Amino acid sequence: MRPPVLIIAEAGVNHNGSIALAKKLIDAAFDAGVDIVKFQTFKAANLVSKDAVKASYQ
């Protein structure tokens, strides 16, 4: 017998650090019928060198 298929919604970093917005994303995903909502958090300072050249729009 095959295991059930789980549908995962990727919320990513679209919560912008807001718990309230994250909860709204969870509610919207639930309303869409997903089983799991995946979030990400990170600190930009841990990803980019302090000496990195900035783009013209930064």
C-alpha positions in Angstrom: 0.0 0.0 0.0 1.3 3.5 -0.9 1.7 6.1 1.7 -0.6 9.1 1.4 0.5 12.1 -0.6 1.0 15.3 1.4 0.7 18.7 -0.1 3.2 21.2 1.2 2.7 25.0 0.8 6.0 27.0 0.6 5.5 30.2 2.6 9.2 30.9 2.5 10.1 34.3 3.9 6.9 35.9 2.7 5.9 36.5 6.4 8.4 39.4 6.4 9.1 38.5 10.1 5.5 39.1 11.1 3.9 36.4 13.2 0.4 37.8 12.4 1.2 37.6 8.6 2.6 34.0 9.1 -0.7 33.0 10.8 -2.7 34.5 7.8 -0.5 32.5 5.4 -1.2 29.3 7.4 -4.9 30.0 7.3 -4.9 30.7 3.6 -2.9 27.5 3.0 -5.3 25.5 5.1 -8.3 27.0 3.2 -6.6 25.8 0.0 -6.4 22.3 1.4 -2.7 21.8 2.0 -1.3 19.5 4.7 1.9 21.3 5.7 3.1 24.9 5.5 6.9 25.4 5.3 8.5 28.6 6.5 12.1 29.9 6.3 13.9 32.4 8.4 17.4 33.8 8.0 19.6 36.7 8.8 21.0 38.5 5.7 24.2 39.3 7.6 24.9 35.6 7.8 24.7 35.2 4.0 26.6 38.2 2.6 30.0 39.5 3.3 30.3 42.9 4.8 32.7 43.7 2.0 30.4 42.7 -0.8 29.7 45.4 -3.4 26.1 46.7 -3.3 23.9 46.9 -6.4 23.0 50.3 -7.6 19.5 50.0 -6.2 20.6 49.2 -2.6 
